[in-house]
C-alpha cells in the first residue's frame, strides 16, 4: 500500500497516495496547456497537441509530487553502489520483451490492424514517443536499479526468463508483471484515441454557440468535462514509474474481474450492449425544451454529476488505472465513499436516459429501466450528452 505523508489517524483511512493539491496542480496544468493552444495558429497535428498537453499535465503532477511530497522516497533508497550493469541489461531485455509482447498482440488481433483507422492517432503518437522512450530507457533502468531496496524485481525476473536463465524463476511474479502490461496495452490506445477526439472538439468548439444559451453551454461543458477525464487517464497509463511512485503494485488476477472490466469498453461493449443491454434513450432535451427553467435545472444537475465523476479521476493524480493497484486514494470524494465515480456516473445515466418516461406504455418504461439497470452494472459511460 502506498501511503502519503503524515500518520494514519486511528480508525480512519490511510493517508492518500496522492495529495489533493498535487492532483489539482495536474488538472490546472492540463487546462493551461489546452488554453495556450487557442493562441497557436495554425495548430499542429492533433497528436502533437495531445502529447504536449500530456507532458504539461505530467509536469503539473510530478514536479510538486517529487519536489514537495518527495514521493520517490517511498520506492527508492540511497544508491547502494556504482550500479550493476549485468542486472540492468537483464532488465532492459525484460522491458524490450514486455513491449514486444504488447506489439505482438497488436499485430495478431484484428481490432488493431483492421483497415478502419480508429487507432490512427495512437499509432501516429507512437512514432514520436517510441524513439525518445528507447533513448532514455537504459539510463533510467540503471539509475533506478541502484536505488531499489530489492533490485531483483519482476522486471529482472522477466529479463532472466527471456534470456533463458530459468533456474529459480518465479513465474507468478512474471505473470503479474505481464498483466500490468496487458492493462496498459489495452487501455492506453483506447483512452488516447478518445483524448485526441475530445481535444479536437474542445479546440474547435464554436464559441458563439457555447455562449448563446444554456444548450450550447451544456454541450461544451459536457464535452470538456469528459475531455479532462480521458486526458488525465491517458497520461497516467504512460507514467507508470517507480521514480514517481506510480508503478503498478499488483494487477487483477481473476478472469471474472477482467471480463467485467473489459465488457465496459470497446470493442466488447458494442457486442454486448446491442444484444443484451440495449435500452432506448429518450433525449431529455426533447422532453424539457418547452420548459426552459426545468431544462436548465436538469442539465445543470447532469453537469454537476459528471463534474463529480471527473473530480474522482483528478484525485488520482498520476495513479489512475483500471484493473491495477497503484496506491490508495483517500482524498477528494474518496474521503466520503469508496466509489464516488460510479455513484456520480450512474446517476447521470439515469438523468440522461430518462428510462422511466412513458413513450410506449408502462411496460416499455419498465423494460427500459431494467435494461439501463443492467447497463449500469456492466456498461461504460455514454460518450455524448444528449
C-alpha positions in Angstrom: 0.0 0.0 0.0 1.4 3.4 -1.0 0.8 5.9 1.7 1.1 9.7 1.7 3.0 11.9 4.1 1.7 12.0 7.7 0.5 9.4 10.2 -2.6 7.4 9.8 -5.5 8.5 12.0 -6.6 5.7 14.3 -9.7 4.0 12.9 -9.5 6.2 9.8 -8.4 5.7 6.2 -4.7 5.7 5.4 -3.1 8.9 4.1 -3.8 9.3 0.4 -1.1 8.3 -2.0 -1.7 11.5 -4.0 -2.0 14.8 -2.2 -5.1 16.7 -3.2 -3.1 19.8 -4.1 -0.8 17.8 -6.3 -3.8 16.3 -8.2 -5.3 19.8 -8.8 -1.9 21.1 -10.0 -2.0 18.5 -12.7 -5.5 19.4 -13.7 -4.5 23.1 -13.8 -1.5 22.4 -16.0 -3.8 20.5 -18.3 -6.2 23.3 -18.7 -3.4 25.9 -19.1 -1.8 23.9 -21.8 -5.1 23.5 -23.7 -5.8 27.2 -23.3 -2.4 28.1 -24.7 -3.2 26.3 -27.9 -6.1 28.6 -28.5 -3.5 31.2 -29.4 -1.5 28.9 -31.7 -2.3 29.2 -35.4 -2.2 27.1 -37.4 -2.5 24.2 -34.9 0.0 21.3 -35.2 -1.3 17.8 -35.8 -3.7 16.8 -33.1 -1.4 14.0 -31.9 1.4 16.6 -31.3 -1.0 18.8 -29.4 -2.1 15.8 -27.3 1.4 14.9 -26.5 2.3 18.4 -25.4 -0.8 18.6 -23.3 0.0 15.2 -21.7 3.6 16.4 -21.0 2.3 19.6 -19.4 -0.1 17.6 -17.2 2.6 15.2 -16.2 4.8 18.1 -15.1 1.9 19.6 -13.2 1.5 16.4 -11.2 5.1 15.2 -10.8 7.0 18.4 -10.1 5.2 19.0 -6.9 5.0 15.3 -6.2 8.7 14.9 -6.4 9.9 18.3 -5.1 7.3 18.8 -2.3 5.9 15.4 -1.5 9.1 13.6 -2.3 7.3 10.5 -3.4 10.5 8.9 -4.7 11.4 8.1 -1.1 8.6 5.6 -1.0 10.1 3.3 -3.6 13.7 4.3 -3.8 16.6 4.4 -1.3 20.0 6.0 -1.3 22.3 4.5 -4.0 23.7 1.1 -2.9 26.8 1.1 -5.1 28.1 2.0 -8.5 25.4 0.1 -10.3 25.1 -3.4 -11.6 25.2 -3.3 -15.4 24.6 -7.0 -16.0 21.4 -6.7 -13.9 20.5 -3.5 -15.7 20.9 -5.2 -19.1 18.8 -8.1 -17.9 16.1 -5.6 -17.0 16.5 -3.9 -20.4 15.9 -7.3 -22.0 12.8 -7.8 -19.9 11.5 -4.3 -20.8 12.1 -4.9 -24.5 10.3 -8.3 -24.3 7.3 -6.7 -22.5 6.9 -4.1 -25.2 7.4 -6.8 -27.8 4.7 -8.8 -26.1 2.2 -5.9 -26.5 3.3 -5.2 -30.1 2.8 -8.9 -30.9 -0.8 -8.7 -29.7 -1.3 -5.6 -31.8 0.0 -7.4 -34.8 -2.1 -10.5 -34.1 -5.5 -9.1 -33.2 -7.7 -7.7 -36.0 -9.0 -4.9 -33.7 -5.6 -3.2 -34.0 -4.6 -3.9 -37.7 -8.0 -3.6 -39.4 -8.3 -1.1 -42.2 -10.6 1.3 -40.2 -8.2 3.9 -38.7 -9.8 4.0 -35.3 -6.5 3.9 -33.5 -4.6 6.1 -36.1 -4.0 8.9 -33.5 -2.3 6.3 -31.3 -0.1 4.8 -34.0 1.0 8.3 -35.1 1.8 9.3 -31.5 3.9 6.2 -31.0 6.2 7.3 -33.9 7.1 10.3 -31.8 7.2 8.6 -28.4 9.0 5.3 -29.0 12.4 6.8 -30.2 12.5 9.1 -27.1 11.4 6.3 -24.8 14.1 4.0 -26.3 16.8 6.6 -25.7 16.1 7.2 -22.0 15.1 3.6 -21.1 18.5 2.2 -20.4 19.9 5.1 -18.4 16.6 5.2 -16.4 16.8 1.5 -15.6 20.4 1.8 -14.4 19.6 4.9 -12.3 16.6 3.3 -10.6 18.2 -0.2 -10.2 20.9 1.1 -7.9 18.3 2.8 -5.7 15.9 -0.1 -5.2 15.8 -1.9 -1.8 15.1 -5.1 -3.8 16.5 -4.7 -7.3 15.7 -8.3 -8.3 12.2 -7.3 -9.1 9.6 -8.5 -11.6 11.3 -6.8 -14.5 14.5 -8.5 -13.7 12.7 -11.9 -13.4 11.2 -11.3 -16.9 14.6 -10.5 -18.3 16.0 -13.6 -16.9 13.3 -15.8 -18.5 13.7 -14.0 -21.8 17.5 -14.6 -21.7 16.9 -18.3 -21.0 18.1 -18.2 -17.4 15.3 -20.2 -15.9 16.9 -21.6 -12.8 15.0 -20.3 -9.7 12.5 -18.4 -11.9 9.3 -17.1 -10.3 6.6 -17.4 -12.9 3.8 -15.9 -10.7 5.7 -12.6 -10.4 6.4 -12.5 -14.1 2.7 -13.3 -14.8 1.6 -10.4 -12.6 4.1 -8.1 -14.4 2.8 -9.0 -17.8 -0.8 -8.5 -16.7 0.2 -4.9 -15.9 1.4 -4.5 -19.5 -1.8 -6.0 -20.8 -3.7 -3.3 -18.9 -1.6 -0.6 -20.4 -1.6 -2.1 -23.9 -5.4 -2.3 -23.9 -6.5 0.9 -22.3 -3.8 3.3 -23.5 -4.7 3.2 -27.2 -8.4 3.5 -26.3 -8.0 6.4 -23.9 -5.6 8.2 -26.2 -8.0 7.9 -29.1 -10.8 9.4 -27.0 -8.4 12.0 -25.8 -7.5 13.2 -29.3 -11.1 13.2 -30.4 -12.3 15.2 -27.5 -9.3 17.5 -27.7 -10.2 18.3 -31.3 -13.8 19.1 -30.2 -12.7 21.4 -27.4 -10.2 23.3 -29.5 -12.6 23.8 -32.4 -15.9 24.3 -30.5 -17.9 27.3 -31.7 -17.5 29.9 -29.0 -20.6 31.6 -30.2 -22.7 28.5 -29.6 -21.1 27.9 -26.2 -22.2 31.4 -25.1 -25.5 31.7 -26.9 -27.6 29.9 -24.3 -27.8 27.0 -21.9 -28.0 24.3 -24.6 -24.7 25.4 -26.2 -23.0 25.8 -22.8 -24.2 22.4 -21.7 -22.9 20.7 -24.8 -19.5 22.4 -24.4 -19.1 21.7 -20.7 -20.2 18.1 -21.0 -17.6 17.5 -23.7 -14.9 19.4 -21.8 -15.5 17.5 -18.6 -15.1 14.1 -20.2 -12.1 15.5 -22.1 -10.4 16.3 -18.8 -11.2 12.7 -17.7 -9.6 11.0 -20.7 -6.7 13.4 -20.9 -5.7 12.7 -17.3 -6.2 9.0 -17.7 -4.1 8.9 -20.9 -1.2 10.5 -19.0 -1.5 8.1 -16.1 -1.2 5.0 -18.2 2.0 6.3 -19.7 3.6 7.5 -16.4 3.8 4.2 -14.6 7.2 4.7 -12.9 8.9 3.8 -9.7 10.7 7.2 -9.6 7.3 8.8 -9.2 5.8 6.0 -7.0 3.1 5.4 -9.7 4.3 2.0 -10.6 1.8 -1.0 -10.6 1.9 -2.8 -7.3 -0.5 -5.6 -8.4 -2.9 -6.4 -11.2 -6.3 -8.0 -11.1 -5.6 -11.8 -11.3 -9.1 -13.2 -11.9 -10.7 -13.9 -15.3 -14.0 -12.7 -13.9 -12.5 -9.3 -12.8 -11.1 -8.8 -16.3 -14.3 -9.9 -18.1 -16.4 -7.4 -16.1 -14.0 -4.6 -16.8 -13.4 -5.2 -20.5 -17.1 -5.7 -21.3 -17.4 -2.0 -20.4 -15.2 -0.8 -23.2 -14.9 -1.1 -26.9 -14.9 -3.3 -28.9 -16.6 -5.6 -26.4 -19.2 -3.1 -25.4 -20.8 -2.9 -28.8 -21.1 -6.7 -28.9 -22.9 -6.9 -25.5 -25.0 -3.7 -25.4 -26.7 -4.1 -28.8 -27.8 -7.7 -28.0 -28.3 -7.8 -24.2 -28.2 -4.4 -22.5 -29.8 -2.2 -25.1 -32.1 0.5 -23.7 -33.8 3.1 -25.7 -32.6 6.5 -24.6 -35.2 9.2 -24.5 -33.5 12.6 -25.3 -34.1 14.6 -22.1 -33.6 17.8 -24.0 -36.5 17.0 -26.3 -38.8 16.4 -23.3 -37.7 19.6 -21.4 -37.2 22.0 -24.3 -40.6 23.6 -23.8 -39.8 24.4 -20.2 -36.5 26.5 -20.1 -36.2 26.5 -16.3 -36.7 22.8 -16.0 -34.3 22.2 -18.9 -31.6 24.3 -17.3 -32.1 22.7 -13.9 -32.0 19.2 -15.2 -29.0 19.9 -17.4 -27.1 21.6 -14.5 -27.7 18.5 -12.3 -26.2 16.3 -15.0 -23.2 18.5 -15.4 -22.7 18.5 -11.6 -22.8 14.7 -11.5 -20.3 14.5 -14.4 -18.1 17.0 -12.6 -18.1 14.8 -9.5 -17.1 11.9 -11.7 -14.2 13.9 -13.1 -13.3 15.1 -9.6 -12.8 11.4 -8.7 -10.4 11.0 -11.7 -8.5 14.1 -10.8 -8.0 12.9 -7.2 -5.8 10.0 -8.5 -3.1 12.5 -9.8 -0.8 10.2 -11.7 -2.1 6.9 -10.4 -5.4 6.1 -12.2 -5.6 2.8 -13.9 -8.2 0.1 -14.4 -7.5 -3.4 -13.0 -4.4 -2.4 -11.1 -3.4 -1.2 -7.7 -1.1 1.9 -7.9 -1.7 3.4 -4.5 -4.7 4.0 -2.2 -6.6 7.3 -2.7 -8.4 8.7 0.3 -8.7 12.4 -0.6 -11.3 14.3 -2.6 -14.6 12.4 -3.0 -12.9 9.2 -1.9 -12.9 10.7 1.6 -16.7 10.1 1.7 -17.2 6.9 -0.3 -15.2 4.1 -1.9 -17.0 4.5 -5.2 -17.7 8.2 -5.9 -17.1 7.9 -9.7 -19.5 5.0 -10.1 -22.2 6.7 -8.0 -22.0 10.0 -9.9 -21.7 8.4 -13.3 -24.6 6.1 -12.8 -26.9 8.8 -11.5 -26.0 10.9 -14.6 -27.0 8.0 -16.8 -30.5 7.9 -15.4 -30.9 11.6 -15.9 -29.6 11.4 -19.4 -31.7 8.4 -20.4 -35.0 9.0 -18.7 -35.9 5.3 -18.9 -39.0 5.9 -16.7 -40.6 8.4 -19.2 -43.6 6.7 -20.7 -43.5 6.6 -24.5 -45.0 3.2 -25.3 -46.8 2.3 -22.1 -45.7 1.4 -18.6 -44.3 -2.0 -19.8 -41.9 -0.2 -22.1 -40.8 2.2 -19.3 -40.2 -0.8 -17.0 -38.3 -2.7 -19.7 -36.0 0.3 -20.4 -35.4 0.9 -16.7 -34.4 -2.7 -16.2 -32.2 -2.6 -19.3 -30.5 0.5 -18.0 -30.0 -1.1 -14.6 -28.2 -3.9 -16.4 -26.1 -1.4 -18.3 -25.2 0.4 -15.0 -23.9 -2.9 -13.6 -22.0 -3.8 -16.8 -21.7 -0.8 -19.1 -19.4 2.2 -19.8 -20.2 5.9 -19.6 -22.1 7.4 -22.5 -19.9 9.3 -24.9 -22.3 12.2 -25.6 -24.5 14.5 -23.5 -27.9 14.5 -25.2 
